[in-house]
Amino acid sequence: MAKILYYDASCGISGDMNLAALVELGVDFGYLCAELEKLNLAGEFKLARKNVLKNGIAATKIDVVPLKSQPHARSYAGIRQILESSNLSQSCKQRAGAIFRTVAQAEAKVHGTDVEQVHFHELGAIDSIADVAGAAICFEYLFEKLGVSRVLSSKIELGGGVAICDHGELSVPAPAVCEILKGMPVSLGRANFEMTTPTGAAILKAYADEFADSASFKIEKIGYGAGGKDAVGFANVLRAMICEADEDLSGEGGERNLGAQAGYGEACKQILISTNIDDMDAESFALACEILRENGALDVFSRSIFMKKGRMGFELNALCRKQDAQNLKDLIFTRTTAIGVREMEVAKTELKREFVRVQTKFGEIGLKISGTCQTQKIKPEFEDCKAAALAHGTTIERVRKEALEIYDETRKTKG
């Protein structure tokens, strides 16, 4: 059985609703607050938690309370710098960065500018930074400590009416929300206010593996995150659930899929996009691959090929989730000389994974544990090892060796 995180977004989603729902699901609130201190924004904000009732439904409300006056706007580059200079784990930095990047790309498209020129107003405020970093921390907690392996979401309710922002009055949904959720299943008009914010939309765009209103699973835990507004006729809450879903996926001939066997993770469907290129220099090609990785590609790889008239070329391949396929195809056409792409659905099976952290004499190092028993592979996180090696004037190999030895000692002690 695989554990999934399922979002019921029929009442929309915002950054604070998401934090509250995930805390109700089991993310330790004290842990969340302690991890947010690693943003190195001490004294600028605090989290306030309280229990509320929304149309008779008991829910958690979390607010980010600013403690200092804040800048009017922050640039995308400035927010990246906050994340990169923080003491958050590398996986948290990457997750938070992916959410902000999703919004930055949407804002750039809406305002007709380059991503690097984007300035956030509402999203640059300290509460949004805390909401996004907090989401990344919560996801890490759910994946590493509670065993969640996939994220699913229902159709997303956007609301209606008019929202007031730095640009004045905007019809709901806001342009950025529309851009972020292109290709995603949405609905409109349940209430006369904004029910899904850009932050909430970006969280689901960046991390939902699939959108499905019908699914078969066994519910383990439920969390309700309260929104700030009261609605007539329904509870304005985001419901999140940890569920167990059957991994027994059958292949042709009724054979049991590899993903259903012990030690293996869930088999999932992904999209493989491929194209052949023979008229692009290697440096520009490498940059295009990097851009694809930064924009939702789960894997990007290439190989050298011979093309028409004996010309040397590259075969570019990008693996992604279904909802990211159109954006990646657009980027391939924009960033490379490709004039056509191939697209196919593939089934991917991977070893079950968990992430642990060990305390070494060089500091805290994260390790990725894949598989079980004979298939188990243990790999210290490179970025953690690199940072520790630079900080202590030693080699990456020494840091890796120390982390593996301590993990092995810890495992023997527990065993």
C-alpha positions as CSV (number, residue, x, y, z in Angstrom):
1,M,0.0,0.0,0.0
2,A,1.2,3.5,-0.8
3,K,0.6,6.6,1.3
4,I,-0.8,9.6,-0.6
5,L,-1.6,13.1,0.4
6,Y,-5.0,14.1,-1.0
7,Y,-6.2,17.7,-1.2
8,D,-9.9,18.4,-1.3
9,A,-9.6,21.9,-2.9
10,S,-13.4,22.3,-3.4
11,C,-13.1,25.4,-1.2
12,G,-9.9,26.6,-2.7
13,I,-6.5,26.8,-1.2
14,S,-4.2,29.5,0.1
15,G,-0.7,29.4,1.8
16,D,-2.0,29.7,5.3
17,M,-4.9,27.2,4.8
18,N,-2.3,24.7,3.5
19,L,-0.1,25.1,6.6
20,A,-3.0,24.7,8.9
21,A,-4.3,21.6,7.1
22,L,-0.9,19.9,7.1
23,V,-0.3,20.7,10.8
24,E,-3.7,19.1,11.6
25,L,-2.6,16.1,9.6
26,G,0.4,15.5,11.9
27,V,3.2,17.9,11.0
28,D,4.6,19.0,14.4
29,F,3.9,22.7,14.9
30,G,6.9,23.3,17.1
31,Y,9.1,21.6,14.4
32,L,7.6,23.8,11.7
33,C,8.3,27.0,13.7
34,A,11.9,25.9,14.5
35,E,12.6,25.1,10.9
36,L,11.2,28.5,9.7
37,E,13.8,30.1,12.0
38,K,16.4,28.7,9.6
39,L,15.2,31.4,7.1
40,N,17.4,33.7,9.1
41,L,14.6,36.3,9.3
42,A,14.6,36.2,13.1
43,G,12.3,38.8,14.6
44,E,10.5,39.5,11.4
45,F,7.5,37.2,11.9
46,K,6.0,34.5,14.1
47,L,3.3,31.9,13.5
48,A,0.1,32.1,15.5
49,R,-2.1,29.0,15.8
50,K,-5.7,28.7,17.0
51,N,-8.7,26.4,16.8
52,V,-11.8,27.8,15.0
53,L,-15.2,26.7,13.8
54,K,-16.2,27.2,10.2
55,N,-19.9,26.6,9.6
56,G,-19.8,24.0,12.3
57,I,-16.5,22.3,11.2
58,A,-13.6,22.3,13.7
59,A,-10.5,23.5,11.9
60,T,-7.0,25.0,12.6
61,K,-6.2,28.6,11.7
62,I,-2.6,29.6,11.2
63,D,-1.6,33.2,10.7
64,V,1.8,34.6,9.9
65,V,2.2,37.7,12.2
66,P,4.7,40.3,10.9
67,L,6.8,41.8,13.8
68,K,8.6,44.4,11.7
69,S,7.7,46.8,8.9
70,Q,8.3,45.1,5.5
71,P,9.6,46.3,2.1
72,H,6.9,47.3,-0.4
73,A,8.0,44.6,-2.8
74,R,10.8,42.0,-3.2
75,S,12.3,40.8,-6.5
76,Y,12.4,37.2,-7.5
77,A,16.2,37.4,-7.2
78,G,15.9,38.7,-3.7
79,I,13.6,35.9,-2.6
80,R,16.0,33.4,-4.2
81,Q,18.8,34.9,-2.2
82,I,16.8,34.5,1.1
83,L,16.3,30.8,0.3
84,E,19.8,30.2,-0.8
85,S,21.4,31.9,2.2
86,S,19.1,30.1,4.7
87,N,19.9,27.1,6.8
88,L,17.0,25.1,5.4
89,S,17.8,21.6,4.1
90,Q,18.6,21.4,0.4
91,S,15.3,19.6,-0.4
92,C,13.4,22.4,1.4
93,K,15.2,25.1,-0.6
94,Q,14.4,23.3,-3.8
95,R,10.8,22.8,-3.0
96,A,10.3,26.4,-1.9
97,G,12.2,27.6,-4.9
98,A,10.0,25.5,-7.3
99,I,6.9,27.2,-5.8
100,F,8.2,30.7,-6.1
101,R,9.5,29.9,-9.6
102,T,6.0,28.8,-10.6
103,V,4.6,32.2,-9.5
104,A,7.4,34.2,-11.1
105,Q,6.9,32.6,-14.5
106,A,3.2,33.3,-14.3
107,E,3.8,36.9,-13.3
108,A,6.3,37.4,-16.0
109,K,3.9,36.1,-18.6
110,V,1.0,38.3,-17.3
111,H,3.1,41.4,-17.2
112,G,5.1,40.8,-20.4
113,T,8.5,40.8,-18.7
114,D,11.4,38.5,-18.0
115,V,11.3,36.2,-14.9
116,E,14.4,37.9,-13.4
117,Q,12.7,41.3,-13.6
118,V,9.6,40.2,-11.7
119,H,8.9,42.0,-8.4
120,F,6.4,40.4,-6.0
121,H,4.1,42.6,-4.1
122,E,1.6,40.5,-2.1
123,L,3.8,37.4,-2.6
124,G,6.9,39.2,-1.6
125,A,5.4,39.9,1.8
126,I,6.8,38.1,4.8
127,D,3.6,36.0,5.3
128,S,3.9,34.6,1.7
129,I,7.6,33.8,2.2
130,A,6.7,32.0,5.4
131,D,3.8,30.2,3.7
132,V,5.9,28.9,0.9
133,A,8.9,27.9,3.0
134,G,6.5,26.4,5.5
135,A,4.9,24.3,2.7
136,A,8.3,23.0,1.7
137,I,9.1,22.1,5.4
138,C,5.7,20.3,5.7
139,F,6.2,18.3,2.5
140,E,9.6,17.2,3.7
141,Y,8.1,16.2,7.1
142,L,5.3,14.3,5.4
143,F,7.6,12.5,2.9
144,E,10.4,11.7,5.4
145,K,8.6,11.1,8.7
146,L,5.0,10.1,7.7
147,G,5.9,8.0,4.6
148,V,3.8,10.0,2.0
149,S,5.0,9.1,-1.5
150,R,2.5,11.0,-3.8
151,V,0.3,14.1,-3.8
152,L,-3.1,14.1,-5.4
153,S,-5.7,16.9,-5.6
154,S,-9.3,17.4,-6.5
155,K,-10.6,20.0,-8.9
156,I,-9.7,23.5,-7.6
157,E,-12.3,26.0,-6.7
158,L,-11.3,29.6,-7.6
159,G,-14.2,31.7,-6.3
160,G,-15.5,34.8,-7.9
161,G,-16.1,38.6,-7.4
162,V,-13.3,41.1,-7.2
163,A,-10.0,41.0,-5.3
164,I,-8.0,44.2,-4.3
165,C,-4.3,44.0,-4.9
166,D,-1.3,46.3,-5.6
167,H,-2.5,46.7,-9.2
168,G,-6.0,47.8,-8.1
169,E,-9.2,45.8,-8.5
170,L,-8.9,42.5,-10.3
171,S,-11.7,40.1,-11.3
172,V,-11.3,36.7,-9.6
173,P,-9.5,34.6,-10.5
174,A,-6.5,36.9,-10.6
175,P,-4.4,36.7,-13.9
176,A,-1.5,35.0,-12.2
177,V,-3.8,32.3,-10.8
178,C,-5.2,31.7,-14.3
179,E,-1.7,31.4,-15.7
180,I,-0.5,29.1,-13.0
181,L,-3.4,26.7,-13.3
182,K,-3.6,26.5,-17.1
183,G,-4.4,22.9,-18.0
184,M,-5.5,22.1,-14.5
185,P,-9.1,21.2,-13.6
186,V,-10.8,24.2,-11.9
187,S,-14.3,25.6,-11.1
188,L,-15.6,29.1,-10.6
189,G,-18.3,30.9,-8.6
190,R,-18.9,29.0,-5.4
191,A,-18.4,32.2,-3.4
192,N,-18.0,35.9,-4.2
193,F,-14.4,36.2,-3.0
194,E,-11.0,34.9,-4.0
195,M,-10.8,31.2,-2.8
196,T,-7.5,30.3,-4.4
197,T,-4.5,32.6,-4.1
198,P,-1.4,32.5,-6.3
199,T,0.5,30.9,-3.5
200,G,-2.1,28.1,-3.1
201,A,-2.3,27.6,-6.8
202,A,1.5,27.4,-7.1
203,I,1.8,24.8,-4.3
204,L,-0.6,22.5,-6.1
205,K,0.9,23.2,-9.5
206,A,4.4,22.4,-8.2
207,Y,3.6,19.3,-6.1
208,A,0.4,17.6,-7.1
209,D,1.3,14.5,-9.1
210,E,-2.3,14.1,-10.4
211,F,-5.7,15.8,-10.3
212,A,-8.5,13.4,-9.7
213,D,-12.0,13.9,-8.3
214,S,-12.6,10.2,-8.1
215,A,-10.1,7.9,-6.4
216,S,-10.1,4.7,-4.5
217,F,-8.2,4.8,-1.1
218,K,-8.5,4.2,2.6
219,I,-8.5,7.4,4.7
220,E,-6.0,7.4,7.6
221,K,-6.0,11.0,8.8
222,I,-7.9,14.2,8.0
223,G,-6.8,17.8,8.5
224,Y,-8.8,21.0,8.1
225,G,-7.1,24.3,7.4
226,A,-9.4,27.4,7.9
227,G,-9.5,30.3,5.5
228,G,-9.8,33.9,6.6
229,K,-13.3,34.5,5.2
230,D,-16.7,33.1,6.3
231,A,-18.9,31.7,3.6
232,V,-22.6,31.2,3.4
233,G,-23.7,27.6,3.0
234,F,-20.4,25.9,3.4
235,A,-17.3,25.7,5.5
236,N,-14.4,27.7,4.0
237,V,-11.7,25.1,4.8
238,L,-9.1,23.2,2.9
239,R,-9.4,19.5,3.7
240,A,-6.2,17.4,3.4
241,M,-6.1,13.7,4.0
242,I,-3.4,11.0,4.3
243,C,-4.7,7.9,2.6
244,E,-3.6,4.4,1.7
245,A,-3.9,3.5,-1.9
246,D,-3.5,0.1,-3.5
247,E,-0.2,-0.3,-5.3
248,D,-1.3,-3.5,-7.1
249,L,-1.2,-2.2,-10.7
250,S,-1.7,-5.0,-13.3
251,G,0.3,-5.1,-16.5
252,E,-0.6,-6.9,-19.7
253,G,-1.4,-10.6,-19.2
254,G,-2.4,-10.0,-15.6
255,E,1.2,-10.1,-14.4
256,R,1.8,-8.1,-11.2
257,N,3.6,-4.9,-11.9
258,L,7.0,-4.5,-10.4
259,G,5.8,-1.5,-8.5
260,A,3.6,-3.7,-6.4
261,Q,6.4,-5.9,-5.1
262,A,8.0,-5.6,-1.7
263,G,10.7,-2.9,-1.6
264,Y,9.5,-1.1,-4.6
265,G,7.5,2.2,-4.8
266,E,4.3,2.9,-6.6
267,A,4.4,2.6,-10.4
268,C,3.2,5.9,-11.8
269,K,2.4,7.3,-15.3
270,Q,4.6,10.1,-16.6
271,I,5.2,11.8,-19.9
272,L,8.4,11.5,-22.0
273,I,9.0,14.3,-24.4
274,S,11.8,13.8,-27.0
275,T,13.2,15.7,-29.9
276,N,16.3,15.5,-32.2
277,I,18.5,18.6,-32.6
278,D,21.5,19.0,-35.0
279,D,21.8,22.8,-35.4
280,M,22.5,24.1,-31.9
281,D,25.7,24.7,-30.1
282,A,26.5,22.6,-27.0
283,E,26.6,25.5,-24.5
284,S,23.1,26.7,-25.6
285,F,21.8,23.1,-25.5
286,A,23.2,22.7,-21.9
287,L,21.4,25.9,-20.9
288,A,18.1,24.6,-22.4
289,C,18.5,21.4,-20.4
290,E,19.0,23.4,-17.2
291,I,15.9,25.5,-17.9
292,L,13.8,22.4,-18.4
293,R,15.0,21.0,-15.0
294,E,14.1,24.3,-13.3
295,N,10.6,24.3,-14.8
296,G,9.1,21.0,-13.8
297,A,11.1,18.3,-15.6
298,L,11.6,15.3,-13.3
299,D,14.6,14.2,-15.4
300,V,16.4,15.6,-18.5
301,F,18.9,13.5,-20.4
302,S,20.5,13.5,-23.9
303,R,22.6,11.3,-26.1
304,S,24.6,11.8,-29.3
305,I,23.0,10.6,-32.5
306,F,23.8,10.6,-36.3
307,M,21.1,12.4,-38.3
308,K,20.5,13.1,-42.0
309,K,23.5,13.4,-44.2
310,G,25.7,12.1,-41.4
311,R,25.3,15.2,-39.2
312,M,26.0,14.8,-35.5
313,G,23.1,15.8,-33.3
314,F,21.6,15.5,-29.8
315,E,18.5,13.6,-28.8
316,L,16.9,15.6,-26.0
317,N,14.6,13.8,-23.6
318,A,12.5,15.3,-20.7
319,L,10.4,13.3,-18.3
320,C,7.6,15.1,-16.5
321,R,4.2,14.9,-14.9
322,K,1.2,15.2,-17.3
323,Q,0.3,18.7,-16.1
324,D,3.8,20.0,-16.8
325,A,4.0,18.6,-20.4
326,Q,2.6,21.6,-22.2
327,N,4.8,24.1,-20.5
328,L,7.9,21.9,-21.2
329,K,7.0,21.6,-24.8
330,D,6.6,25.4,-25.0
331,L,10.1,25.8,-23.4
332,I,11.6,23.3,-25.9
333,F,10.3,25.3,-28.8
334,T,11.3,28.6,-27.2
335,R,14.8,27.6,-25.9
336,T,16.0,25.2,-28.6
337,T,16.0,25.0,-32.4
338,A,13.6,22.1,-32.3
339,I,10.7,22.3,-34.8
340,G,8.9,19.2,-33.5
341,V,8.7,16.9,-30.5
342,R,7.6,13.4,-29.7
343,E,5.4,12.7,-26.7
344,M,4.5,9.4,-25.0
345,E,3.1,8.1,-21.7
346,V,5.5,5.8,-19.8
347,A,5.1,3.8,-16.7
348,K,7.8,4.5,-14.1
349,T,8.7,2.2,-11.3
350,E,11.2,3.3,-8.7
351,L,12.6,1.9,-5.4
352,K,10.8,3.1,-2.3
353,R,12.6,6.1,-0.8
354,E,13.0,7.7,2.6
355,F,15.2,10.6,3.7
356,V,17.0,10.8,7.1
357,R,19.4,13.2,8.6
358,V,22.4,12.3,10.8
359,Q,24.5,14.5,13.1
360,T,28.2,14.3,12.2
361,K,31.3,16.2,13.4
362,F,30.9,18.2,10.2
363,G,27.3,19.1,10.9
364,E,23.9,17.7,9.9
365,I,23.9,15.6,6.7
366,G,20.9,14.3,4.8
367,L,20.9,10.8,3.4
368,K,18.6,9.3,0.8
369,I,17.7,5.6,1.5
370,S,16.3,3.7,-1.5
371,G,14.9,0.2,-1.5
372,T,15.1,-2.4,1.2
373,C,17.2,-5.4,2.0
374,Q,19.1,-6.6,-1.1
375,T,18.1,-3.6,-3.2
376,Q,19.0,-0.9,-0.6
377,K,21.1,2.0,-1.7
378,I,22.3,4.8,0.7
379,K,23.5,8.1,-0.6
380,P,24.5,11.2,1.4
381,E,23.0,14.4,-0.2
382,F,25.7,16.1,-2.3
383,E,24.9,19.7,-1.5
384,D,25.0,19.0,2.3
385,C,28.3,17.3,1.9
386,K,29.7,20.1,-0.3
387,A,28.6,22.8,2.2
388,A,30.1,20.8,5.2
389,A,33.4,20.2,3.3
390,L,33.8,23.9,2.4
391,A,32.9,25.0,6.0
392,H,35.4,22.6,7.6
393,G,38.2,22.7,5.0
394,T,38.0,19.0,4.3
395,T,37.0,16.8,1.3
396,I,33.5,15.7,0.3
397,E,34.6,12.1,0.5
398,R,35.5,12.4,4.2
399,V,32.1,14.0,4.9
400,R,30.3,11.2,3.0
401,K,32.3,8.5,4.8
402,E,31.5,10.1,8.2
403,A,27.8,10.3,7.4
404,L,27.6,6.7,6.2
405,E,29.5,5.4,9.3
406,I,27.2,7.3,11.7
407,Y,24.1,6.1,9.9
408,D,25.3,2.5,10.0
409,E,26.1,2.8,13.7
410,T,22.6,4.3,14.4
411,R,20.9,1.5,12.4
412,K,22.8,-1.2,14.3
413,T,21.9,0.4,17.6
414,K,18.2,0.5,16.7
415,G,18.3,-3.0,15.3
